[in-house]
């Protein structure tokens, strides 16, 4: 039984894109960040470690934030601030700094927030 047998989830990975555009009204251009419509990596085998989240009371509703560990096969191109979508649940996560674990696999901490944003 190999490591890939433990990867029982699948996810799509979107790399963040930077563009210099003017917001209009004769204002100077400034960097803008966005995600593409199509994923850069489709149906990547992965494992989301189930973990608890934090509930923050706010108006008009409470906010539920989750920080969990994501394991991926070695050589997966995941970068900081990438958007990761769990294909089983549809939840969107933002990736932190990925770590290569001895060339065996990649782990990255991911955040699920009320709104998708850059960390």
N, C-alpha and C positions, 0 to 999 in steps of 0.2 A: 504494500500500500504506500504510494508516494504522496508527496505534499499536494500535488494537484488534485488528488482525490478528496482532500479536505475543503477545497474551494467550491462550496455548494451554492454560492450566489453568483449573479452576473450584474455587470454595471456598464454604463456608457461614460466615457471621459471626454470632457470638452476643455481644450486649452484656451486660456484667456488671451484675447487679442488687444493690442494697443494701437490706437490710431490718433493722429493729430488732426483734429477738425475744429473749425470755428463754429461756435454755437449760433452764429448769425448776429444780426444787428451791428455789424462792423466791429465785433469784438475779436481780439487776437485768438489764434488757435491754441488749444490746450490739449493735453493728453486725455483721451477717453478710452475706457476699458469696456469690453463687451465679450460675450460668448457667441460662437457661431451657431447657426440653426441646426446644422448636422454635427453629430459627435465625431471627434477625431479618432477615437478608438471605440468600436462597437462590440457589445456582448463580451466584455472581458471577464473571464472567470475570477472570482474574488471571494473573500469572506469578511463580512461585517461582524465584528464582535459585538454582541448585544451588551448594552450597558445602560446605566441610569442617566437621567438628564436632570436639569434644574428647572424649576418653575419659578418665574419672576412675575410678581404681581404688578400689573400696569393697567392703564386705562386705554381703550375700552375693554380689553380682555387680558387674561394672563398669557404669558409667553413661555413656551417650552423649548429650551435649548438642549441639544445633545452633542456630546463630544465622544467619539468612539474610534476604535482602531480598525483600519482596513488593511487586509493582507492581499497581496497581488503576486502573480508569478514573476520570477526574475526577468529583468529586461523590460518591464512595462514602463512606458513613457508617461509618467505622472509627474506633474510639476506643482510648485506652490501656487495657490489660488486657482487651481483647476476646479471646474464644476464636475462632480461625480453624481450620477443618478443611479440609484438602486433600482434595477429593472423589476424586482419582485414587488416592491412597495411603492415605487414612484417618488420616494423622498429624494430631495436634492441636498448635497453636501458640498462644502468648500474644503479643499485639501490644504493641509499644512505642509511643512518640509518633509519630503519623502526620505526614507532611510533604506539603503541597500544592506540587507542582512547577510553578510559573508558570501555574496553572489548566489545565495540560495533562493531568496524571495525579497520582496519589497514591502515595507510597512509604512503606513502614513496615517496620521491622526486626521480625522475629518470632523467638521462641524456641521450640524444641521440647525439652522436658525429659522425664525419666522419669515425672514426675507433673505434671498440669496444676495450675498455681497462679498466684496473683497476684504480679506482679513487685514 
